[in-house]
Amino acid sequence: MAIRTALFSKVLRDRSLEEAAELAAEIGYDGFEPMCREPHLGVERSLEEVTAFRDHLDDLGLEVPCLATYSGHYVGKSQSECEAELEKLDTFLEFAEALDCDIVRHGPGGPPVREATDDDYEHAAAWLARAADRAAAYDVTIGIEIHAHTITETVDSTKRLIAEIDRENVGAIHDAGNMYITLDDYGQKSIQKLGDDLAHVHVKDEQRIDDPDRPGAFELETDDGLETFQPRLLGEGSVDHGPLFDALAEAGYDGYVTDECHVPRDDREDEREVAEHELAELRRLLG
């Protein structure tokens, strides 16, 4: 099966969940990855609403490759706070079952790798193992995103945590945009290193800049100090996704690639143009 394209609903965050899915289908995406917070698929949604949304997706011909939750973030939390995150996960697992989705994003949180301690990894692994055990009952994989300013901001640190969790249904969500920020290799070597731990792929473009006042600019403390970044349209920033897509093809990856573009927009028509541009670029990269 070929690699398929999906759109992260946050790209269309000014529309309702249903409207966002309809536009993704109209433009030509194969899948739709819901942002699991309001105004889209927040934990407060009822299971009846989610089931009705699944019927809507079926009518649109869209699959859900992953639920992009903002749950977990166990490092630095108390036992009661961690238990609350597991309860939140339970709800999202019910949503995943209703949506025929087999990956739920659920992360460790924590400080960047340069500040992380062995205790941070041990704490996160223990709670994520419990999360994975709950997910296994739904035949769902826990997807840990490689993300800046967490204990999994590199391939090596992500593989370390996955090894410590020691569950079959835990994998990595590759994100070249995030890895560009941390200067981690996001091309062929990253896919080779991840191997069977690769569960899902996110893509977005970023660029290092000097002016923090430019639209959408954000600052992050990296190993090189405080740096400024600006989200860009896919193919117009500094993240070269070509080698990544070549490596995915070589590895026989047959899942989804979800576009997460977060350039600032002025209106709903801009949203549509962004989503259309991103799909065209994805198709170009897929050859």
ABEGO torsion letter per residue (X at the ends): XBBBBBBBAAAAAABBAAAAAAAAAAAGBABBBBBBBOABBBAABBAAAAAAAAAAAAAAGBBBABBBBABEGABGBBAAAAAAAAAAAAAAAAAAAAAGBABBBBBAEEBBAAABBAAAAAAAAAAAAAAAAAAAAAGBBBBBBBBBGBABABAAAAAAAAAAAGBAABBBBBBAAAAAAAGBBABAAAAAAAEAABABBBBBBBBBBABAABBGBBBBBBAAEBBBBBBBBBGABABBAAAAAAAAAAAGBABBBBBABABBBABAAAAAAAAAAAAAAAAAAAX
